[in-house]
Amino acid sequence: EVQLVESGGGLVQPGGSLRLSCAASGFTFSTYAMTWVRQAPGKGLEWVSAVSGSGGNTYFADSVKGRFTISRDNSKSTLYLQMNSLRAEDTAIYYCAKGPNWNPMYYALDVWGQGTTVTVSS
Amino acid sequence: QSVLTQPPSASGTPGQRVTISCSGSSSNIGINTVNWYQHLPGTAPKLLIYSDNQRPSGVPDRISGSKSGSSASLAISGLRSEDEADYFCETWDDSLNGKVFGGGTKLTVL
């Protein structure tokens, strides 16, 4: 069974850092692009970042560019999101999701995790 | 303000057909395919439609998608109580070089 499990969320002060992880199982991780999507309280889904299957190509929303880094360890089947200089507006449930092939552009997100909650507050 | 525009709400009675629209522009829906997701709060979003009108296995054929120009639509026929959820459209935006989502439509089954 294809499964994605996020972890690493929590309460952090403004300006702080947090690293989210997404453990994948049930598929050949390195073959597929991975994406982070978030949902702030009472808001819709917002695309955050994506990475190609090899990890060589990364993409970021303007709202997080320069503050967030996406990476993956294909030997561990794990996706990461390093979040620095956090702001109150980064408070959200963060979901990781899998694409149908190596390319993170254009294609749908066919499997999602349950999400991990990040709260940025003093 | 989302790049893709959806109505905030829609409703119907059991058995009815409802449609949810998603309006974009020439840099997103006009040139790229559209995907639709169903989301119940507290759960993982679920892919309903990909590549404008394709259903993943397990999604019933009473759910369909279509696209014309820079707009797309999701249709649900034979409405059931379990269809009550939030629905989001999504595509790639070539100008922003990233994915964009609609603001979401809350579907209520009366």
Interface residues (C-beta under 8 A of the other chain):
Chain A: T35 V37 G44 L45 E46 W47 A50 Y59 F60 A61 D62 Y95 A97 P100 M105 Y106 Y107 A108 L109 D110 V111 W112 G113 Q114 G115
Chain B: S2 N32 T33 N35 Y37 H39 T43 A44 P45 K46 L47 Y50 S51 P56 D86 F88 E90 W92 L96 N97 G98 K99 V100 F101 G102 G103 G104
